[in-house]
Amino acid sequence: MRKVFLWLHLSAGVIAGLVIFIMSVTGVLLTYEKQMIAWFDQRNLPAIGTAPRLPVETLLEKARESRGKLPTAITMQSAPAAPAQLAYGREVLYLDPTTGSLLGAGNLQMRAFFRGVTDWHRWLAASEESRPAARAVTGYANLAFLFIVLSGAYLWLPRVWSKASVRAITLFRGGLSGKARDFNWHNVIGVWCVLPLVFIVAGATVISFPWASNLVYTMMGSPVPAAPSETKAGAGKKERKKSETKQAPAIPAPPDGLVLAGMNTTWDKAASEIPNWRTISMRLPVSETGPVTFQIDEGYAGQPQKRLTIAYDRETAEVKSRESFAGLNAGRQARTWLRFVHTGEFYGLPGQTIAGIASAGAAVLAFTGIALSIRRFAAWRSRRSRAQEAISDLVA
């Protein structure tokens, strides 16, 4: 049985190794994406004064005067020296919350860099037409990697437990080279990274395949959500494939003449929902009668358990909808947890760091695994060549 698993493990690594290596390296680069974008955005901005912040209606009005139109959303941080952030589609502008003056735009080069890395991570930087096929490749590579991690955990178990055998798979050894070094690194990194990698790759599998996502709901005893296009016969599968490879649709812009009166009231109500809020983002309504939607975060952006999404009626300031992690059914909670465990963000900065280290470990595992396979193939060719020469000598 061990030999069967070894050959399946090796075959899966050879077939999917290069794709796994690319996804692992890009995963390392994406570890602190949000923090790096924020740092590059704000490092050259002027300092924020100590005066009280202006009301949100005033800030939005000043933004409309400066740009000639309203943003789709405004985000404020609880930190006193933090600027307000305005979203105009993909463009981000920063505003002094004490004066309402524009401070500068977000770093477009850094955003473009991370978009490129994300494209490699998700679909190997394929063009729009080729993305369905490329996404299938990365999806099945994720599935293969999940098998590699689980089978590797079985293969790394010592046949005889002793201090020497445990030390051999848990500690790096110096003075090694070639096959011995690759084997030592492959085992040690695999042992230390196996647990986070199981959850990271399981999260990637759930993201890659609808059936895996549906399986999570089924296992948790929750109803499987219907696909948006399932009501149209024959169009469901095709539409889902198209939507999987496209970027998120742009949020419609609010009308130019949108009346801002009453937004201070809804902002204050939203802020009172979580007194220890870290960031509040308000998405402006796309019509005069549309609701005002808030996302209130007590943690970082990737911690849904510390987030509240709430929408208020424009006229009455009454709650129209409310969504929190605790209010989700068990299936959606598990699905959401797997989504943000994949990046480590669910557990904040420590979780991101562990995910980044595990991704770096996965890259080394892919590299050493391919190297060991090449060495094994070369040794087999050498043995075969020597055997053929011996047979020729005997015949002669």
FENFEN-V892935 format. One record per helix or strand of 3 or more residues. SS is the DSSP state (H for helix, E for strand). FROM is the first residue (numbers start at 0). LEN is the number of residues. If there is no record, write none. Layout:
# FENFEN-V892935
{{SS,FROM,LEN} {SS,FROM,LEN}}
This chain:
# FENFEN-V892935
{{H,1,28} {H,32,10} {H,55,12} {E,72,5} {E,83,5} {E,90,5} {E,101,4} {H,107,16} {H,130,26} {H,162,8} {H,177,31} {H,209,10} {H,235,10} {H,262,11} {E,278,5} {E,291,6} {H,303,3} {E,306,6} {E,318,6} {H,324,3} {H,329,12} {H,344,51}}
